[in-house]
């Protein structure tokens, strides 16, 4: 899984088969299967 706040990084990861998660940052916007406000939110969503 690739976790990033930059849409171009997520797009590249998806292109080679990675699952992706977007961490929200004020000036970044991305499309991913999981979107989280921060790493704690991401962990909660992933059941960690």
Rosetta constraint file for C-alpha pairs under 8 A:
AtomPair CA 1 CA 18 HARMONIC 5.48 0.50
AtomPair CA 1 CA 19 HARMONIC 4.73 0.50
AtomPair CA 1 CA 20 HARMONIC 5.47 0.50
AtomPair CA 1 CA 21 HARMONIC 7.35 0.50
AtomPair CA 2 CA 10 HARMONIC 6.86 0.50
AtomPair CA 2 CA 13 HARMONIC 6.43 0.50
AtomPair CA 2 CA 18 HARMONIC 6.44 0.50
AtomPair CA 2 CA 19 HARMONIC 6.32 0.50
AtomPair CA 2 CA 20 HARMONIC 4.85 0.50
AtomPair CA 2 CA 21 HARMONIC 6.29 0.50
AtomPair CA 3 CA 10 HARMONIC 7.52 0.50
AtomPair CA 3 CA 20 HARMONIC 5.87 0.50
AtomPair CA 3 CA 21 HARMONIC 4.71 0.50
AtomPair CA 3 CA 22 HARMONIC 5.92 0.50
AtomPair CA 3 CA 23 HARMONIC 6.98 0.50
AtomPair CA 4 CA 9 HARMONIC 6.76 0.50
AtomPair CA 4 CA 10 HARMONIC 6.50 0.50
AtomPair CA 4 CA 20 HARMONIC 7.90 0.50
AtomPair CA 4 CA 21 HARMONIC 6.56 0.50
AtomPair CA 4 CA 22 HARMONIC 5.40 0.50
AtomPair CA 4 CA 23 HARMONIC 5.91 0.50
AtomPair CA 5 CA 22 HARMONIC 5.60 0.50
AtomPair CA 5 CA 23 HARMONIC 5.03 0.50
AtomPair CA 5 CA 24 HARMONIC 6.24 0.50
AtomPair CA 5 CA 25 HARMONIC 6.46 0.50
AtomPair CA 5 CA 28 HARMONIC 6.31 0.50
AtomPair CA 5 CA 29 HARMONIC 7.49 0.50
AtomPair CA 5 CA 30 HARMONIC 7.20 0.50
AtomPair CA 6 CA 10 HARMONIC 6.62 0.50
AtomPair CA 6 CA 22 HARMONIC 7.86 0.50
AtomPair CA 6 CA 28 HARMONIC 6.26 0.50
AtomPair CA 6 CA 29 HARMONIC 7.22 0.50
AtomPair CA 6 CA 30 HARMONIC 6.69 0.50
AtomPair CA 7 CA 11 HARMONIC 6.13 0.50
AtomPair CA 7 CA 28 HARMONIC 7.39 0.50
AtomPair CA 7 CA 29 HARMONIC 6.40 0.50
AtomPair CA 7 CA 30 HARMONIC 4.55 0.50
AtomPair CA 7 CA 31 HARMONIC 6.88 0.50
AtomPair CA 8 CA 12 HARMONIC 6.22 0.50
AtomPair CA 9 CA 13 HARMONIC 6.23 0.50
AtomPair CA 10 CA 14 HARMONIC 6.14 0.50
AtomPair CA 10 CA 20 HARMONIC 6.19 0.50
AtomPair CA 10 CA 21 HARMONIC 7.73 0.50
AtomPair CA 10 CA 22 HARMONIC 7.65 0.50
AtomPair CA 10 CA 30 HARMONIC 7.47 0.50
AtomPair CA 10 CA 31 HARMONIC 7.64 0.50
AtomPair CA 10 CA 32 HARMONIC 7.19 0.50
AtomPair CA 11 CA 15 HARMONIC 6.14 0.50
AtomPair CA 12 CA 16 HARMONIC 6.76 0.50
AtomPair CA 13 CA 17 HARMONIC 6.54 0.50
AtomPair CA 13 CA 18 HARMONIC 5.22 0.50
AtomPair CA 13 CA 19 HARMONIC 7.47 0.50
AtomPair CA 13 CA 20 HARMONIC 7.11 0.50
AtomPair CA 14 CA 18 HARMONIC 4.96 0.50
AtomPair CA 14 CA 19 HARMONIC 6.34 0.50
AtomPair CA 14 CA 20 HARMONIC 6.73 0.50
AtomPair CA 19 CA 32 HARMONIC 7.98 0.50
AtomPair CA 19 CA 33 HARMONIC 7.23 0.50
AtomPair CA 20 CA 32 HARMONIC 5.31 0.50
AtomPair CA 20 CA 33 HARMONIC 6.00 0.50
AtomPair CA 20 CA 34 HARMONIC 6.69 0.50
AtomPair CA 21 CA 32 HARMONIC 5.32 0.50
AtomPair CA 21 CA 33 HARMONIC 6.11 0.50
AtomPair CA 21 CA 34 HARMONIC 4.57 0.50
AtomPair CA 21 CA 35 HARMONIC 5.67 0.50
AtomPair CA 21 CA 36 HARMONIC 7.36 0.50
AtomPair CA 21 CA 42 HARMONIC 7.88 0.50
AtomPair CA 22 CA 30 HARMONIC 6.24 0.50
AtomPair CA 22 CA 31 HARMONIC 6.97 0.50
AtomPair CA 22 CA 32 HARMONIC 5.78 0.50
AtomPair CA 22 CA 34 HARMONIC 6.23 0.50
AtomPair CA 22 CA 35 HARMONIC 4.73 0.50
AtomPair CA 22 CA 36 HARMONIC 6.16 0.50
AtomPair CA 23 CA 35 HARMONIC 6.14 0.50
AtomPair CA 23 CA 36 HARMONIC 5.08 0.50
AtomPair CA 23 CA 37 HARMONIC 5.76 0.50
AtomPair CA 23 CA 38 HARMONIC 5.76 0.50
AtomPair CA 23 CA 39 HARMONIC 7.31 0.50
AtomPair CA 23 CA 42 HARMONIC 7.91 0.50
AtomPair CA 24 CA 28 HARMONIC 6.86 0.50
AtomPair CA 24 CA 29 HARMONIC 7.21 0.50
AtomPair CA 24 CA 35 HARMONIC 7.19 0.50
AtomPair CA 24 CA 36 HARMONIC 6.17 0.50
AtomPair CA 24 CA 37 HARMONIC 5.08 0.50
AtomPair CA 24 CA 38 HARMONIC 6.79 0.50
AtomPair CA 25 CA 29 HARMONIC 7.59 0.50
AtomPair CA 25 CA 37 HARMONIC 7.87 0.50
AtomPair CA 31 CA 35 HARMONIC 7.90 0.50
AtomPair CA 34 CA 42 HARMONIC 7.70 0.50
AtomPair CA 34 CA 45 HARMONIC 7.96 0.50
AtomPair CA 35 CA 42 HARMONIC 7.44 0.50
AtomPair CA 36 CA 41 HARMONIC 5.53 0.50
AtomPair CA 36 CA 42 HARMONIC 5.16 0.50
AtomPair CA 37 CA 41 HARMONIC 6.01 0.50
AtomPair CA 37 CA 42 HARMONIC 7.42 0.50
AtomPair CA 38 CA 42 HARMONIC 6.30 0.50
AtomPair CA 39 CA 43 HARMONIC 6.12 0.50
AtomPair CA 40 CA 44 HARMONIC 6.24 0.50
AtomPair CA 41 CA 45 HARMONIC 6.23 0.50
AtomPair CA 42 CA 46 HARMONIC 6.18 0.50
AtomPair CA 43 CA 47 HARMONIC 6.07 0.50
AtomPair CA 43 CA 48 HARMONIC 4.97 0.50
AtomPair CA 44 CA 48 HARMONIC 5.91 0.50
